[in-house]
């Protein structure tokens, strides 16, 4: 697994750099996401919610929740408690305000914490989600092991993550867009130029499709499936715990 980091000239570890990065870009993050994905990320999150709904979970954990978009969407389920976990206090502060404005404080808790060492007991959640977060784990293996630990038996785990289209011309178009267009958008609209360069680079080298399926199986997840979205620029992965 590549150890690509946001700030190449920093002595900080990846975890500390990712925290710093998201704290810095938290105010720009939601708006830039809409621009970068042309708003399609909203549709992808809705599909995640539909998949989670099928299992009718009582408790849901949304890891790398950021500003809480997916946690808020998950309030459409019948879950009595939703927890959003993130390592960035800056992102969580914005998420808390959004949750308050939607009168969802009674159902959604936003928790500051490390996804690779979570403050939850074993078998705590019926469903766990993570949208565009697993590639930011310092150790993917450790993060997935922690998720398996806090997921209840027969519980569902759903990942939404970037991937690379496999077919022409989408593959070439994706590479051109991520290499040439996204960094320019990041430079123009964000205070942290390195952040969006890192997000593009990390997306391009992160394992996807069957490669990530195999990592999930190796970790101990079962019933692993993947569902490419929008020509393969993103993929939804579903799995469960025995």
C-alpha positions in Angstrom: 0.0 0.0 0.0 1.4 3.4 -1.0 2.3 5.8 1.8 1.4 8.9 -0.2 0.8 11.9 2.1 -0.8 15.3 1.7 2.4 17.3 2.6 5.6 15.9 1.1 7.9 18.2 3.0 6.4 17.5 6.4 7.8 15.2 9.1 4.3 14.4 10.4 2.9 11.0 9.9 0.0 10.4 7.4 -2.7 10.5 10.1 -1.5 13.8 11.5 -1.2 15.3 8.0 -4.7 14.1 7.0 -6.1 15.7 10.2 -4.3 19.0 9.4 -5.4 18.9 5.8 -9.1 18.4 6.6 -9.0 21.0 9.3 -7.6 23.5 6.8 -10.1 22.8 3.9 -13.2 22.2 6.1 -14.9 25.5 5.1 -14.3 24.8 1.4 -15.0 21.1 1.4 -18.7 20.8 0.7 -18.8 23.4 -2.1 -15.7 22.0 -3.8 -17.0 18.4 -3.6 -20.1 19.5 -5.5 -18.0 21.3 -8.2 -15.5 18.5 -8.5 -18.1 15.7 -8.9 -20.6 17.9 -10.8 -23.0 17.0 -7.9 -23.1 13.3 -8.7 -21.7 12.5 -5.3 -25.1 13.3 -3.9 -26.6 10.5 -6.1 -23.9 8.0 -4.9 -24.6 8.7 -1.3 -28.3 8.1 -1.9 -27.5 4.7 -3.2 -25.5 3.9 -0.1 -28.5 4.9 2.0 -30.8 2.6 -0.1 -28.4 -0.4 0.5 -28.2 0.3 4.3 -32.0 0.6 4.5 -32.4 -2.9 3.2 -30.9 -4.3 6.4 -33.1 -2.1 8.7 -30.3 -1.3 11.2 -31.0 0.2 14.6 -27.5 1.7 15.0 -25.3 3.0 12.3 -21.7 4.3 12.4 -20.5 6.6 9.6 -16.7 6.6 9.6 -14.7 9.6 8.2 -18.0 11.4 8.4 -16.4 14.7 7.6 -19.1 17.4 7.6 -21.8 14.8 8.1 -23.4 14.6 4.6 -23.8 10.8 4.7 -24.7 10.7 8.4 -27.5 13.2 7.6 -28.7 11.1 4.6 -28.7 8.0 6.8 -31.4 9.7 9.0 -33.8 8.6 6.2 -33.4 5.1 7.6 -35.3 3.9 10.7 -32.1 3.8 12.8 -32.6 5.1 16.3 -29.0 6.2 16.6 -26.4 7.3 14.1 -22.8 8.1 15.0 -20.5 10.1 12.8 -16.8 9.6 13.6 -14.0 11.8 12.2 -10.4 12.7 13.0 -10.9 16.4 12.0 -12.5 18.7 14.6 -12.8 21.4 11.8 -15.0 19.1 9.7 -17.0 17.9 12.6 -17.8 21.5 13.7 -19.4 22.2 10.3 -21.2 18.9 10.5 -22.6 19.6 13.9 -24.0 22.9 12.7 -25.7 21.2 9.7 -27.2 18.6 12.0 -28.5 21.3 14.4 -30.1 23.2 11.5 -31.9 20.0 10.4 -33.1 19.2 14.0 -31.3 15.9 14.0 -29.3 16.3 17.2 -31.4 13.6 19.0 -30.5 11.0 16.4 -27.0 11.9 15.2 -23.9 12.2 17.4 -20.7 13.6 16.0 -17.6 12.1 17.7 -14.0 13.1 17.4 -11.9 9.9 17.0 -9.4 7.8 15.1 -11.0 5.2 12.7 -8.0 2.9 13.4 -8.5 2.9 17.1 -12.2 3.6 17.8 -13.7 4.4 21.2 -16.5 1.7 20.8 -17.0 -1.7 22.3 -16.9 -4.9 20.1 -20.1 -5.6 18.2 -21.6 -2.1 18.7 -23.2 -1.3 15.4 -25.7 -2.9 13.0 -24.3 -1.1 10.0 -21.1 0.9 9.2 -20.5 3.2 6.3 -17.5 5.1 5.0 -17.7 7.5 2.0 -14.4 8.6 0.5 -12.5 7.9 3.6 -10.8 4.5 3.5 -8.0 5.7 1.3 -7.1 8.2 4.0 -6.5 5.5 6.6 -2.8 5.4 7.6 -3.1 1.6 7.6 -6.0 0.3 5.5 -5.6 -3.2 7.2 -5.8 -1.7 10.7 -8.8 0.4 9.8 -10.7 -2.5 8.3 -9.9 -4.7 11.3 -11.3 -2.1 13.6 -14.5 -1.8 11.5 -14.9 -5.6 11.7 -14.4 -5.5 15.5 -17.2 -2.9 16.2 -19.6 -4.3 13.6 -22.2 -6.8 14.9 -22.5 -10.3 13.5 -24.6 -10.2 10.4 -24.1 -6.5 10.3 -23.5 -4.7 7.0 -20.5 -2.6 5.9 -20.8 -0.3 2.9 -17.9 1.7 1.4 -18.2 4.4 -1.2 -14.9 5.2 -2.7 -13.3 6.6 -5.9 -12.1 4.1 -8.5 -10.7 4.2 -12.0 -12.9 3.5 -15.1 -11.7 0.4 -17.0 -13.1 1.1 -20.4 -12.1 3.5 -23.2 -12.7 6.5 -23.5 -13.8 6.9 -19.8 -10.4 5.7 -18.5 -8.5 8.3 -20.5 -11.1 11.0 -19.7 -10.8 10.3 -16.0 -7.0 10.4 -16.0 -7.0 13.7 -17.9 -9.6 15.2 -15.5 -7.9 14.1 -12.3 -4.4 15.0 -13.5 -5.1 18.3 -15.1 -8.5 19.7 -14.1 -8.9 18.8 -10.4 -5.6 20.3 -9.2 -6.5 23.6 -11.0 -9.9 23.7 -9.3 -8.2 23.0 -5.9 -5.7 25.8 -6.5 -8.4 28.3 -7.5 -10.9 27.6 -4.8 -9.0 26.2 -1.8 -6.5 27.7 0.7 -4.6 24.4 0.7 -3.2 23.6 -2.8 -1.5 20.4 -1.5 -4.8 19.0 -0.2 -6.5 18.5 -3.6 -3.4 17.3 -5.2 -3.2 14.7 -2.5 -6.8 13.7 -2.9 -6.3 13.2 -6.6 -3.1 11.3 -6.3 -4.5 9.0 -3.5 -7.5 8.2 -5.6 -5.4 7.2 -8.6 -3.3 4.6 -6.7 -5.9 3.2 -4.2 -6.9 -0.4 -4.8 -10.4 -0.7 -6.3 -12.8 -3.4 -7.7 -11.6 -6.9 -7.1 -8.4 -5.7 -5.5 -10.3 -4.1 -2.7 -12.8 -7.0 -2.6 -9.9 -9.3 -1.8 -8.5 -7.1 0.9 -12.0 -7.1 2.5 -12.2 -10.9 2.3 -8.7 -11.2 3.7 -9.7 -9.0 6.7 -12.6 -11.3 7.5 -15.6 -9.8 5.8 -18.0 -12.0 3.9 -20.6 -11.6 1.1 -18.3 -9.0 -0.6 -19.7 -7.3 -3.7 -18.8 -4.2 -5.7 -21.1 -1.9 -7.7 -19.2 0.6 -10.0 -21.0 3.9 -10.4 -21.0 6.5 -13.2 -18.7 4.6 -15.7 -16.5 3.4 -12.8 -15.3 6.8 -11.4 -16.6 5.6 -8.0 -17.6 2.2 -6.6 -19.9 1.1 -3.8 -18.7 -2.0 -1.9 -21.0 -4.1 0.3 -20.0 -6.8 2.8 -21.0 -8.2 6.1 -19.6 -9.9 9.3 -20.1 -13.6 10.0 
